[in-house]
Structure formats: structure tokens, C-alpha cells
Amino acid sequence: MIDVSELIDNIRMAFSGRNRAAVISATVLIVMTMAAVIVVSITFTAPKKPSEPPFTEQEFTPDHPVLVPPSPVASDGYVYSRDKHGRWTEEDAAPWFTPPDATALSDLSQANDRIITDILDAAP
């Protein structure tokens, strides 16, 4: 049979002296490993919730005609697609393009000159 007092003396001797840091770190590692094993086992053995069935795409079959609300954007009929033009015409670009005036061009030129000066000043 194991003598309890001898076992206690051996434990005290292990925790005192040069081996104290090694024994404490080994004990902490063992406890952390056991905790990780318990957490992982609980995570994987938890009852799983039933998953939803995957979404299946269904074809749209209207039971009433599709009504497009009147607006300036929508035409009278339903537009499925439009023709794509390879290039803009003058009429297409006119509402979006504003030609620059002389003051805007002068401001842009001065800003560009300042950038060029800064770059050239930094060059050796």
C-alpha cells in the first residue's frame, strides 16, 4: 500500500527547489489540455439543429398581368431590354458634359504647375 505521508513529502519536494517552475508549468498545461478536450467534446456532441432545405429556384407564373406604375422613366409598354450603343452621340453627351470656361482651365493649369514645381524641387 502507498504511504500517504511519503506521497505528500514527494509532492512537497517536487514543488520546492529547481523543479518548481517545470512542475507548475506542466500542471497548467495538463489542466488546459483537459479543458480544451472537454470543450471540443461538448461542441461536437451538441445536438445539431435541423438545417433548412436548400432554396430551389421557381419559375414566375403571374396570375394577373404585370402592371408598371406610370413614371417619367418607364415607357407605356414593358421594356425587356434596350439596345446598347457602342459610342455616345452628341445628343447623349449634351446633358452630361459642360465645357470648361477660361477660369476653370486657368485654375487647373496653375494647380498642375504647382505639382510639377513640387516634384522638380524634390529632385536632386
C-alpha positions in Angstrom: 0.0 0.0 0.0 1.1 3.6 -0.7 2.1 5.6 2.3 0.2 8.9 2.3 2.8 10.9 4.2 5.6 9.7 1.8 3.4 10.8 -1.2 2.8 14.3 0.4 6.6 14.6 1.1 7.3 13.7 -2.6 4.8 16.4 -3.8 6.3 19.0 -1.5 9.8 18.1 -2.7 8.7 18.4 -6.3 7.2 21.9 -5.7 10.3 23.2 -4.0 13.7 23.7 -5.4 14.8 23.9 -9.1 11.9 21.8 -10.5 9.2 24.1 -9.1 8.7 26.1 -12.4 8.7 22.9 -14.5 6.2 21.2 -12.4 3.9 24.2 -12.2 4.0 24.8 -16.0 3.4 21.0 -16.6 0.4 21.1 -14.3 -1.0 24.2 -16.0 -0.5 22.6 -19.5 -2.3 19.4 -18.4 -5.2 21.3 -16.9 -5.5 23.5 -20.1 -5.4 20.4 -22.3 -8.1 18.7 -20.4 -10.3 21.8 -20.6 -9.7 22.1 -24.3 -10.7 18.4 -24.8 -13.8 18.9 -22.7 -14.8 22.0 -24.7 -14.2 20.3 -28.0 -16.2 17.2 -27.0 -19.1 19.3 -25.8 -19.1 21.3 -29.1 -19.1 18.2 -31.3 -21.6 16.2 -29.3 -24.2 19.0 -29.1 -27.4 18.2 -30.8 -27.5 19.7 -34.3 -30.3 21.9 -35.4 -32.1 20.6 -38.5 -30.9 22.6 -41.5 -33.3 24.3 -43.8 -33.8 22.7 -47.2 -31.8 24.3 -50.0 -33.5 27.1 -51.9 -34.9 25.9 -55.2 -35.5 28.4 -57.9 -39.1 28.6 -59.1 -40.4 29.9 -62.4 -42.6 33.0 -62.0 -46.1 32.5 -63.4 -48.2 35.5 -62.9 -51.9 35.1 -62.3 -52.6 38.8 -63.2 -50.9 41.0 -65.8 -47.8 42.8 -64.6 -48.5 46.5 -64.1 -45.7 49.0 -64.4 -46.5 52.2 -62.5 -46.6 55.4 -64.6 -43.5 57.4 -64.2 -41.2 59.5 -66.4 -38.6 56.7 -66.6 -40.9 53.9 -67.6 -42.4 53.8 -71.1 -46.0 52.9 -71.8 -45.1 49.3 -72.6 -43.0 46.9 -70.6 -39.3 47.2 -71.7 -37.4 43.9 -71.5 -34.1 45.3 -72.7 -32.6 48.1 -74.6 -30.1 48.3 -77.4 -26.6 49.2 -76.4 -24.8 51.8 -78.4 -21.0 51.5 -78.9 -20.4 55.2 -78.8 -22.2 58.2 -77.4 -23.8 60.6 -79.8 -23.7 64.4 -79.3 -27.3 64.3 -78.1 -26.5 61.7 -75.5 -23.5 63.6 -74.1 -25.0 67.1 -74.2 -26.9 66.8 -70.8 -23.9 65.4 -69.1 -21.0 67.4 -70.5 -20.3 71.0 -69.5 -17.4 72.6 -71.4 -14.9 74.3 -69.1 -14.5 78.0 -69.2 -11.3 80.0 -69.2 -11.1 80.5 -65.4 -11.5 76.7 -64.8 -8.8 76.0 -67.3 -6.5 78.6 -65.7 -7.1 77.2 -62.2 -6.3 73.7 -63.4 -3.1 74.9 -65.2 -1.9 76.7 -62.0 -2.6 73.6 -59.9 -0.7 71.4 -62.3 2.2 73.9 -62.4 2.4 73.7 -58.6 2.5 69.9 -58.6 5.3 70.0 -61.3 7.3 72.5 -59.3 7.0 70.4 -56.1 8.2 67.3 -57.9 11.1 69.1 -59.6 12.1 70.8 -56.3 12.4 67.4 -54.6 14.6 66.0 -57.4 18.3 66.1 -56.7 
